[in-house]
Amino acid sequence: MSEDLWLVAGLGNPGPAYAGHRHNAGFMVLDLLAERMGGAFKSHRSRNDVVEGRLNGRRAVLAKPRCYMNESGGPVKALRDFYKVPADRIVVVHDELDIPYGAIRLKKGGGDNGHNGLRSITKSLSDKEYLRLRFGVGRPPGRMDAAAFVLKDFSAAERRELPLFVDRAADAVEALLETGLSATQNTFHAL
């Protein structure tokens, strides 16, 4: 078991057609973390694109599953098994409808709250006690279907603030690896 290794998985949908969608917030955060590590994503046999390196001195593998969101569990499980990472060292970065746009919430375990990516990961890992960084994308306007909302690009107004929020989420991942869940919640939930 790799006690000192962290697995950080960002959720999204592959391909340029989905790149700016709210559902791809996890990929956006992972791209920034890879940049901070000085690495580039490379294809891995687990059906993930991965970067290995250090975040704030902690050994980490960053992963972006090369599948649609609702199939993320298989690739994440494959990496967990490959690196022998325990659930409490797995961080899943994902979009969250029930949190205001730009807010970040961290937690360990819990349900999937209707998020198909989390449902797939929990089922594949047979464990829900992994860590989650929830990137708030807000609720859809009016009667818009939630599934349609997350598969739309951020609005022009949201895009102006998006780099700041992605940067804050990346900071939160680094803090989580360095100081643990409680201290990171105290810092980032107050913002």
HUQUIBEL-V215712 format. One record per residue. N is the residue number from 1. RES is the residue in one small letter. PSI is psi as a letter, one per 30 degrees, with the letter a starting at -180 (* if undefined). D_CENTER is the distance of its C-alpha to the mean C-alpha in Angstrom with 2 decimals. Layout:
N/RES/PSI/D_CENTER
N/RES/PSI/D_CENTER
This chain:
1/m/k/22.55
2/s/i/20.59
3/e/e/20.73
4/d/g/19.66
5/l/k/16.78
6/w/k/13.09
7/l/j/10.57
8/v/j/7.04
9/a/k/5.29
10/g/k/3.25
11/l/k/5.07
12/g/a/8.23
13/n/k/11.93
14/p/l/13.92
15/g/l/16.81
16/p/f/18.12
17/a/f/19.07
18/y/f/15.53
19/a/e/14.33
20/g/g/14.98
21/h/l/13.98
22/r/e/12.16
23/h/f/10.25
24/n/g/8.88
25/a/e/7.35
26/g/e/3.90
27/f/e/6.78
28/m/e/8.69
29/v/e/7.00
30/l/e/7.08
31/d/e/10.55
32/l/e/11.68
33/l/e/10.86
34/a/e/12.78
35/e/e/15.45
36/r/e/15.82
37/m/f/16.30
38/g/g/18.81
39/g/l/17.56
40/a/k/17.14
41/f/k/15.13
42/k/k/17.64
43/s/k/18.05
44/h/k/17.99
45/r/f/20.12
46/s/g/17.31
47/r/h/16.29
48/n/l/13.35
49/d/k/13.54
50/v/l/13.27
51/v/k/14.24
52/e/k/16.00
53/g/b/17.23
54/r/k/17.17
55/l/j/15.16
56/n/h/17.79
57/g/f/19.90
58/r/k/17.55
59/r/k/17.21
60/a/k/13.74
61/v/k/12.56
62/l/k/9.63
63/a/k/9.02
64/k/j/8.62
65/p/k/10.58
66/r/h/13.77
67/c/l/14.35
68/y/l/13.94
69/m/e/11.19
70/n/f/13.77
71/e/g/14.45
72/s/f/11.12
73/g/e/12.73
74/g/e/15.46
75/p/e/13.74
76/v/e/11.41
77/k/e/14.72
78/a/e/16.65
79/l/e/14.79
80/r/e/15.05
81/d/e/18.70
82/f/e/19.32
83/y/f/18.29
84/k/h/19.33
85/v/k/16.45
86/p/l/17.01
87/a/e/14.60
88/d/g/14.75
89/r/g/13.33
90/i/k/10.19
91/v/k/6.98
92/v/k/4.19
93/v/k/1.45
94/h/l/4.05
95/d/l/7.53
96/e/j/10.32
97/l/e/13.97
98/d/g/15.71
99/i/k/14.75
100/p/l/16.70
101/y/k/15.45
102/g/f/14.12
103/a/l/13.98
104/i/k/11.30
105/r/k/11.63
106/l/k/10.77
107/k/l/12.30
108/k/k/13.20
109/g/a/14.10
110/g/a/15.44
111/g/a/15.66
112/d/f/13.51
113/n/h/15.21
114/g/g/15.84
115/h/j/12.30
116/n/e/13.22
117/g/e/10.01
118/l/e/10.02
119/r/e/13.76
120/s/e/13.74
121/i/e/11.74
122/t/e/13.99
123/k/e/16.97
124/s/e/16.48
125/l/f/15.90
126/s/h/18.65
127/d/k/16.90
128/k/g/14.83
129/e/h/15.00
130/y/l/11.63
131/l/k/9.74
132/r/k/7.21
133/l/j/6.15
134/r/j/7.41
135/f/j/8.03
136/g/k/11.59
137/v/f/13.05
138/g/l/16.28
139/r/l/18.68
140/p/k/20.49
141/p/k/23.94
142/g/b/27.03
143/r/g/26.94
144/m/k/24.30
145/d/k/22.48
146/a/e/18.87
147/a/e/17.96
148/a/e/19.89
149/f/e/18.34
150/v/f/14.69
151/l/g/16.24
152/k/l/17.99
153/d/l/17.46
154/f/k/17.07
155/s/l/20.67
156/a/e/22.70
157/a/e/22.71
158/e/e/18.93
159/r/f/18.59
160/r/e/20.91
161/e/f/18.62
162/l/e/15.25
163/p/e/15.56
164/l/e/16.29
165/f/e/13.33
166/v/e/10.87
167/d/e/13.07
168/r/e/12.99
169/a/e/9.24
170/a/e/9.64
171/d/e/12.74
172/a/e/11.23
173/v/e/9.12
174/e/e/12.52
175/a/e/14.48
176/l/e/12.77
177/l/e/13.76
178/e/e/17.11
179/t/f/18.30
180/g/l/16.58
181/l/e/15.16
182/s/e/18.34
183/a/e/19.07
184/t/e/15.63
185/q/e/15.93
186/n/e/19.47
187/t/e/18.58
188/f/f/15.67
189/h/f/16.76
190/a/f/20.11
191/l/*/18.97
